[in-house]
Amino acid sequence: MELGQRVATMRGVSRADPIHLLEAIALLPKNPGHRALTALNANIGALSQSPQLDPMLPAAPAPIGTATRYLLNNAHREAEQMGHYQVDPAHVLLALLYKDSARTAERLEAAGISIYAIRQYLTAPGSGPKDARRRPLPSLARAVRVSPVFAIPVGAAIIGGLGLWFGIAPGLTLLLSVLLVVGGWITSLCIHEFGHALIAYLGGDRSVAAAGYLSLNPLKYTHPVLSIALPIVFLLIGGIGLPGGAVYLNERAIRTDRWRSFASAGGPLGNLVFAILIGWPFLAFQGEPPFGDVHFWGALAFLVFLQFTALVLNLIPIPPFDGFGIIAPWLSIDLRILASRLGMLPLLLLFYLLWQGGPVSATFWNFVYSLTNLVNVPDYLVYLGQQQFPHL
């Protein structure tokens, strides 16, 4: 468009008309319109006026004329009818062939191009502008709103962390550890569910914004059992970061199976990001940092450990974990129906095996500790943090 406006200036006219857009398409060899003309064996030289212009020459753009505005509207309509999400020079070519743009239509027809040939080119598999077929990602500016409620778990974690850091009240170590660990855990739960909702929104499910899932408000993710009761019980009896929370996605609104899998993976990715954000001191100092109180580092190490337990659990490909959600779009409908009928049974069986010991339990815990070792979290600090936390 800009080149067409500059062409008009170089031709000595006061406004950019459709003929100048056609000349701009012919002058730029890498634009989609020029590629379409080349693929259709058009006589591109016949599309330019004399004398030939140099597109690199500087020139002020001329204003767009009324005929050009109508032409751009027609190009937009052509793109919409083809299911394309953006207008490019190939769609402009179609509009240039309309009879209400007689001058450009005659010149294109003289070059061997018809409106039907351009349409066939744009709709043929493997041809046409690929980017135009991709739905643009929606804007997050209005969808994402951080709720003030999110400040409650974050504030609790900060208060607990500061109290442990300065060792203000040794007698309150247990309470401060609970504030840091539980506050941090609820914060990570919000980030986990936000990750699901964010990717689902980008994938086409706008309902997550209306439901408040993009607000980081823990009250929006609550499920009476999965979100509150079970996670706290499992923290108290075994130090397992049970995935909690609940976001309900409209999978039919998500555009492809890849996006559905990615939406399921968004939660575990949130746990991983949070683990790295809070565990960076261990990475930076290759273990326990040489400052602060050891009880602070113990509680923080335990919180990092919980993130990795949640990450590993979530990626196990059995229902109701996210790992199953990642592979579910690629399974047969019969397998998915069978999985839904099993309900919580696979979860209960897994936790039974984890508590009974044996190879399943050993493999799980060894893998979790190998992940904490990757970020240089010392095992003794994880153990210390567990001891600072109350147990049933």
PyMOL commands that set and color helices and strands:
alter all, ss='L'
color gray80, all
select helices_A, chain A and resi 2-10+18-27+32-39+44-47+66-81+89-96+102-110+115-123+131-133+148-166+170-202+207-210+218-221+224-238+251-253+257-285+294-315+322-330+333-342+345-356+359-374+379-388
alter helices_A, ss='H'
color red, helices_A
deselect
rebuild
show_as cartoon
